[in-house]
């Protein structure tokens, strides 16, 4: 899993049927200090995250499809949580 900040939503006029009714978020990965890396991913939002929020992303296709309860789908990443705080040891 990775930590990212939601940069905004993605709107697509034509998409695979598995995305019907799903919200897609553009997320910018952050480094351990919380600074954006400039590496983006488009993730399916299952936790109702909003722009600017720090989120936890499952960025592994098979696990993402399992969360979406689909055996075959063009899904790579899913937002699985909103991060309240990161504490470094």
DSSP file (Angstrom, degrees, kcal/mol; ACC not computed):
  #  RESIDUE AA STRUCTURE BP1 BP2  ACC     N-H-->O    O-->H-N    N-H-->O    O-->H-N    TCO  KAPPA ALPHA  PHI   PSI    X-CA   Y-CA   Z-CA
    1    1 A X              0   0    0      0, 0.0     2,-0.3     0, 0.0    57,-0.2   0.000 360.0 360.0 360.0 154.0    0.0    0.0    0.0
    2    2 A X  E     -A   57   0A   0     55,-2.6    55,-3.4     2,-0.0     2,-0.4  -0.900 360.0-124.1-132.9 159.4    1.1    3.6   -0.6
    3    3 A X  E     +A   56   0A   0     27,-0.3    27,-2.2    -2,-0.3     2,-0.3  -0.880  36.9 161.9-106.5 137.6    0.2    7.0    0.7
    4    4 A X  E     -AB  55  29A   0     51,-2.3    51,-3.3    -2,-0.4     2,-0.4  -0.929  35.2-121.2-145.9 167.2   -1.0    9.7   -1.7
    5    5 A X  E     -AB  54  28A   0     23,-2.8    23,-2.9    -2,-0.3     2,-0.5  -0.957  33.3-116.7-113.8 134.0   -2.8   13.1   -1.8
    6    6 A X  E     - B   0  27A   0     47,-2.7    46,-3.0    -2,-0.4    21,-0.2  -0.567  29.7-179.0 -72.5 120.5   -6.0   13.4   -3.9
    7    7 A X  E     -     0   0A   0     19,-3.1     2,-0.3    -2,-0.5    20,-0.2   0.733  56.9 -64.4 -90.7 -26.8   -5.3   16.0   -6.6
    8    8 A X  E     - B   0  26A   0     18,-1.3    18,-3.1    42,-0.1    -1,-0.3  -0.978  59.1 -63.1 165.8-172.1   -8.8   15.9   -8.1
    9    9 A X  E     - B   0  25A   0     -2,-0.3     2,-0.5    16,-0.3    16,-0.2  -0.658  35.9-133.5-102.4 160.3  -11.4   13.7   -9.9
   10   10 A X  E     - B   0  24A   0     14,-2.3    14,-0.5    -2,-0.2     2,-0.5  -0.959  15.9-162.7-115.4 129.6  -11.1   12.1  -13.3
   11   11 A X        -     0   0    0     -2,-0.5     2,-0.4    12,-0.1    12,-0.0  -0.950   8.1-178.2-114.8 130.1  -14.0   12.4  -15.8
   12   12 A X        -     0   0    0     -2,-0.5     3,-0.1     1,-0.1    -2,-0.0  -0.991  19.9-162.5-130.3 125.5  -14.3   10.1  -18.7
   13   13 A X  S    S+     0   0    0     -2,-0.4     2,-0.4     1,-0.2    -1,-0.1   0.783  88.5  34.7 -76.9 -25.9  -17.0   10.2  -21.3
   14   14 A X  S    S+     0   0    0      2,-0.0     2,-0.3     0, 0.0    -1,-0.2  -0.994  78.5 142.7-129.5 125.9  -16.2    6.7  -22.6
   15   15 A X        -     0   0    0     -2,-0.4     2,-0.1    -3,-0.1     5,-0.0  -0.955  54.1 -73.1-152.5 169.9  -15.0    4.0  -20.2
   16   16 A X    >   -     0   0    0     -2,-0.3     3,-2.3     1,-0.1     4,-0.2  -0.383  48.2-114.3 -64.5 145.5  -15.3    0.3  -19.5
   17   17 A X  G >  S+     0   0    0      1,-0.3     3,-1.8     2,-0.2    -1,-0.1   0.757 111.2  71.4 -55.4 -26.8  -18.7   -0.7  -18.0
   18   18 A X  G 3  S+     0   0    0      1,-0.3    -1,-0.3     3,-0.0    -2,-0.0   0.704  93.3  57.7 -65.0 -16.4  -17.0   -1.7  -14.7
   19   19 A X  G X  S+     0   0    0     -3,-2.3     3,-2.2     2,-0.1    -1,-0.3   0.478  75.0 122.7 -91.9  -2.8  -16.4    2.0  -14.0
   20   20 A X  T <  S+     0   0    0     -3,-1.8     3,-0.1     1,-0.3    -3,-0.0  -0.420  87.4   5.9 -60.0 125.7  -20.2    2.9  -14.2
   21   21 A X  T 3  S+     0   0    0      1,-0.3     2,-0.3    -2,-0.2    -1,-0.3   0.472 106.1 119.0  79.5   1.9  -21.2    4.5  -11.0
   22   22 A X    <   -     0   0    0     -3,-2.2     2,-0.5    22,-0.0    -1,-0.3  -0.785  59.5-134.9-101.1 144.4  -17.6    4.5   -9.7
   23   23 A X  E     - C   0  45A   0     22,-0.5    22,-2.9    -2,-0.3     2,-0.4  -0.848  16.4-152.5 -98.0 131.9  -15.7    7.7   -8.9
   24   24 A X  E     -BC  10  44A   0    -14,-0.5   -14,-2.3    -2,-0.5     2,-0.4  -0.882   9.2-161.6-106.4 133.9  -12.1    8.0  -10.2
   25   25 A X  E     -BC   9  43A   0     18,-2.9    18,-2.5    -2,-0.4     2,-0.7  -0.919  17.4-136.9-117.5 139.9   -9.5   10.1   -8.3
   26   26 A X  E     -BC   8  42A   0    -18,-3.1   -19,-3.1    -2,-0.4   -18,-1.3  -0.864  32.9-170.2 -90.5 117.9   -6.2   11.5   -9.6
   27   27 A X  E     -BC   6  41A   0     14,-3.0    14,-2.2    -2,-0.7     2,-0.6  -0.930  17.8-150.7-120.5 135.8   -3.8   10.8   -6.7
   28   28 A X  E     -BC   5  40A   0    -23,-2.9   -23,-2.8    -2,-0.4    12,-0.2  -0.909  25.0-127.2-104.2 116.7   -0.2   12.1   -6.3
   29   29 A X  E     -B    4   0A   0     10,-2.7     8,-2.9    -2,-0.6     9,-0.6  -0.278  23.8-147.8 -60.6 148.5    2.0    9.8   -4.2
   30   30 A X  E     - C   0  36A   0    -27,-2.2   -27,-0.3     6,-0.3     6,-0.2  -0.885   8.5-123.7-119.0 152.8    3.8   11.4   -1.3
   31   31 A X    >   -     0   0    0      4,-2.7     3,-2.5    -2,-0.3     6,-0.0  -0.277  46.0 -84.6 -83.1 176.5    7.2   10.6    0.2
   32   32 A X  T 3  S+     0   0    0      1,-0.3    -1,-0.1     2,-0.1    56,-0.0   0.754 130.7  54.4 -57.0 -24.6    7.7    9.7    3.9
   33   33 A X  T 3  S-     0   0    0      2,-0.1    -1,-0.3    55,-0.0    55,-0.0   0.513 121.4-107.1 -86.9  -3.1    7.8   13.4    4.8
   34   34 A X  S <  S+     0   0    0     -3,-2.5     2,-0.3     1,-0.3    -2,-0.1   0.506  73.6 138.6  93.6   4.8    4.4   14.1    3.1
   35   35 A X        -     0   0    0      1,-0.1    -4,-2.7     2,-0.0    -1,-0.3  -0.666  60.1-105.9 -85.2 138.1    5.8   15.9    0.1
   36   36 A X  E     -C   30   0A   0     -2,-0.3    -6,-0.3    -6,-0.2    -7,-0.1  -0.316  22.3-158.2 -61.2 141.7    4.3   15.1   -3.3
   37   37 A X  E     -     0   0A   0     -8,-2.9    -1,-0.1     2,-0.2    -7,-0.1   0.645  34.4-119.8 -94.7 -17.8    6.5   13.0   -5.6
   38   38 A X  E    S+     0   0A   0     -9,-0.6     2,-0.6     1,-0.3    -8,-0.1   0.440  75.7 124.6  88.0  -0.4    4.9   14.0   -8.9
   39   39 A X  E     -     0   0A   0    -10,-0.3   -10,-2.7     2,-0.0    -1,-0.3  -0.854  44.8-165.9 -93.9 118.7    4.1   10.3   -9.5
   40   40 A X  E     -C   28   0A   0     -2,-0.6     2,-0.3   -12,-0.2   -12,-0.2  -0.710  14.3-175.7-108.2 155.8    0.3   10.1  -10.2
   41   41 A X  E     -C   27   0A   0    -14,-2.2   -14,-3.0    -2,-0.3     2,-0.6  -0.987  24.3-131.1-142.8 147.7   -2.1    7.2  -10.3
   42   42 A X  E     -C   26   0A   0     -2,-0.3    35,-0.4   -16,-0.2     2,-0.3  -0.906  36.1-177.3 -98.4 123.6   -5.8    7.1  -11.1
   43   43 A X  E     -C   25   0A   0    -18,-2.5   -18,-2.9    -2,-0.6     2,-0.4  -0.926  30.7-115.6-127.3 146.3   -7.6    5.1   -8.4
   44   44 A X  E     -Cd  24  78A   0     33,-2.3    35,-3.0    -2,-0.3     2,-0.7  -0.643  33.7-133.3 -75.8 132.7  -11.2    4.0   -7.9
   45   45 A X  E     +Cd  23  79A   0    -22,-2.9   -22,-0.5    -2,-0.4    35,-0.1  -0.804  38.0 159.6 -94.9 115.3  -12.6    5.6   -4.7
   46   46 A X  S    S+     0   0    0     33,-1.4    -1,-0.1    -2,-0.7    34,-0.1   0.346  74.4  52.0-111.5   4.0  -14.4    3.3   -2.4
   47   47 A X  S    S-     0   0    0     32,-0.2    -1,-0.1    34,-0.1    35,-0.1   0.300 107.0-112.4-122.8   7.9  -14.2    5.5    0.8
   48   48 A X        +     0   0    0      1,-0.1     2,-0.1    31,-0.1    34,-0.0   0.929  50.4 178.8  60.8  49.2  -15.6    8.8   -0.5
   49   49 A X        -     0   0    0     30,-0.1     2,-0.3     1,-0.1    -1,-0.1  -0.402  13.3-142.7 -77.6 158.8  -12.3   10.7   -0.3
   50   50 A X    >   -     0   0    0     -2,-0.1     3,-1.9     1,-0.1   -44,-0.3  -0.776  29.6 -72.6-122.7 167.2  -12.1   14.3   -1.3
   51   51 A X  T 3  S+     0   0    0     -2,-0.3   -44,-0.2     1,-0.3     3,-0.1  -0.294 117.1  19.9 -57.5 135.5   -9.7   16.6   -3.0
   52   52 A X  T 3  S+     0   0    0    -46,-3.0    -1,-0.3     1,-0.3     2,-0.1   0.225  93.6 126.6  89.3 -13.8   -6.7   17.5   -0.9
   53   53 A X    <   -     0   0    0     -3,-1.9   -47,-2.7   -48,-0.1     2,-0.5  -0.454  62.3-122.7 -77.9 150.4   -7.1   14.6    1.5
   54   54 A X  E     -A    5   0A   0     29,-0.4    29,-2.7   -49,-0.2     2,-0.3  -0.810  40.0-175.2 -90.3 131.0   -4.3   12.1    2.2
   55   55 A X  E     -AE   4  82A   0    -51,-3.3   -51,-2.3    -2,-0.5     2,-0.5  -0.843  29.4-121.9-130.5 161.6   -5.3    8.6    1.3
   56   56 A X  E     -AE   3  81A   0     25,-2.8    24,-2.5    -2,-0.3    25,-1.1  -0.914  32.4-161.5-103.1 126.1   -4.1    5.0    1.5
   57   57 A X  E     -AE   2  79A   0    -55,-3.4   -55,-2.6    -2,-0.5     2,-0.9  -0.923  19.0-149.2-116.8 131.0   -4.0    3.4   -1.9
   58   58 A X  E     - E   0  78A   0     20,-2.7    20,-1.9    -2,-0.5     2,-0.7  -0.872  22.1-177.8 -91.1 107.1   -3.8   -0.3   -2.7
   59   59 A X  E     + E   0  77A   0     -2,-0.9     2,-0.3    18,-0.2    18,-0.2  -0.568  44.2 100.2-111.0  66.1   -1.8   -0.2   -5.9
   60   60 A X     >  -     0   0    0     -2,-0.7     4,-2.5    16,-0.6     3,-0.3  -0.877  66.4-138.8-152.8 112.9   -1.7   -3.8   -6.9
   61   61 A X  H  > S+     0   0    0     -2,-0.3     4,-2.4     1,-0.2     5,-0.2   0.807  97.0  46.6 -46.2 -52.2   -4.1   -5.0   -9.6
   62   62 A X  H  > S+     0   0    0      1,-0.2     4,-1.9     2,-0.2    -1,-0.2   0.923 115.7  45.3 -63.8 -45.1   -5.2   -8.4   -8.2
   63   63 A X  H  > S+     0   0    0     -3,-0.3     4,-2.0     1,-0.2    -1,-0.2   0.879 112.0  53.3 -63.8 -37.7   -5.9   -7.0   -4.7
   64   64 A X  H  X S+     0   0    0     -4,-2.5     4,-1.8    12,-0.3    -2,-0.2   0.907 108.9  48.6 -64.0 -42.1   -7.7   -4.0   -6.1
   65   65 A X  H  <>S+     0   0    0     -4,-2.4     5,-2.7    10,-0.3     4,-0.4   0.862 108.1  55.1 -66.7 -34.7  -10.0   -6.3   -8.2
   66   66 A X  H ><5S+     0   0    0     -4,-1.9     3,-1.0     3,-0.2    -2,-0.2   0.908 106.9  50.0 -64.6 -40.7  -10.7   -8.3   -5.0
   67   67 A X  H 3<5S+     0   0    0     -4,-2.0    -1,-0.2     1,-0.3    -2,-0.2   0.892 112.3  47.2 -62.8 -38.5  -11.8   -5.2   -3.2
   68   68 A X  T 3<5S-     0   0    0     -4,-1.8    -1,-0.3     2,-0.2    -2,-0.2   0.494 113.6-124.4 -79.9  -2.6  -14.1   -4.4   -6.1
   69   69 A X  T < 5 +     0   0    0     -3,-1.0     2,-0.4    -4,-0.4    -3,-0.2   0.908  68.4 128.3  58.1  46.8  -15.3   -8.0   -6.0
   70   70 A X      < -     0   0    0     -5,-2.7    -1,-0.2     1,-0.1     3,-0.2  -0.999  48.5-161.8-132.7 131.7  -14.4   -8.5   -9.7
   71   71 A X  S    S+     0   0    0     -2,-0.4     2,-0.4     1,-0.3    -1,-0.1   0.868  87.6  26.4 -78.8 -36.5  -12.2  -11.4  -11.1
   72   72 A X  S    S+     0   0    0     -7,-0.1    -1,-0.3     2,-0.0     2,-0.3  -0.982  80.1 127.0-131.2 120.7  -11.5   -9.6  -14.4
   73   73 A X        -     0   0    0     -2,-0.4     2,-1.7    -3,-0.2    -8,-0.1  -0.958  64.0-109.5-166.0 151.6  -11.5   -5.8  -14.7
   74   74 A X  S    S+     0   0    0     -2,-0.3     2,-0.5    -9,-0.0   -58,-0.1  -0.308  74.2 127.7 -82.9  55.2   -9.2   -3.0  -15.9
   75   75 A X        +     0   0    0     -2,-1.7   -10,-0.3     1,-0.1    -2,-0.1  -0.949  23.4 160.6-117.1 128.6   -8.6   -1.8  -12.3
   76   76 A X        +     0   0    0     -2,-0.5   -16,-0.6     1,-0.3     2,-0.4   0.730  64.3  33.0-111.3 -37.4   -5.1   -1.3  -10.9
   77   77 A X  E     - E   0  59A   0    -35,-0.4   -33,-2.3   -18,-0.2     2,-0.4  -0.954  55.1-174.0-132.9 143.7   -5.5    1.0   -7.9
   78   78 A X  E     -dE  44  58A   0    -20,-1.9   -20,-2.7    -2,-0.4     2,-0.7  -1.000  27.7-127.6-135.9 135.0   -8.2    1.6   -5.2
   79   79 A X  E     +dE  45  57A   0    -35,-3.0   -33,-1.4    -2,-0.4   -22,-0.2  -0.751  33.9 171.8 -79.1 117.3   -8.4    4.2   -2.5
   80   80 A X  E     +     0   0A   0    -24,-2.5     2,-0.3    -2,-0.7   -23,-0.2   0.457  54.6   9.0-111.0  -3.4   -9.0    2.1    0.6
   81   81 A X  E     - E   0  56A   0    -25,-1.1   -25,-2.8     2,-0.0     2,-0.5  -0.971  59.8-121.2-170.4 155.8   -8.7    4.6    3.4
   82   82 A X  E     - E   0  55A   0     -2,-0.3     2,-0.5   -27,-0.2   -27,-0.3  -0.917  35.7-132.1-102.5 128.1   -8.4    8.3    4.4
   83   83 A X        -     0   0    0    -29,-2.7   -29,-0.4    -2,-0.5     3,-0.1  -0.683  23.4-178.7 -86.0 124.0   -5.2    8.9    6.5
   84   84 A X        -     0   0    0     -2,-0.5     2,-0.3     1,-0.3    -1,-0.2   0.855  69.8  -8.2 -84.3 -40.4   -5.7   10.9    9.6
   85   85 A X        -     0   0    0      2,-0.0     2,-0.5   -31,-0.0    -1,-0.3  -0.990  53.3-147.1-158.9 145.9   -2.1   11.1   10.7
   86   86 A X        -     0   0    0     -2,-0.3     2,-0.5    -3,-0.1    -3,-0.0  -0.986  16.8-168.7-118.1 125.8    1.3    9.6    9.8
   87   87 A X        -     0   0    0     -2,-0.5     2,-0.4     2,-0.0    -2,-0.0  -0.963   7.8-153.2-118.6 121.5    3.7    9.0   12.6
   88   88 A X              0   0    0     -2,-0.5    -2,-0.0     1,-0.1   -55,-0.0  -0.776 360.0 360.0 -94.1 133.4    7.4    8.2   11.8
   89   89 A X              0   0    0     -2,-0.4    -1,-0.1     0, 0.0    -2,-0.0   0.440 360.0 360.0 -88.9 360.0    9.3    6.2   14.3
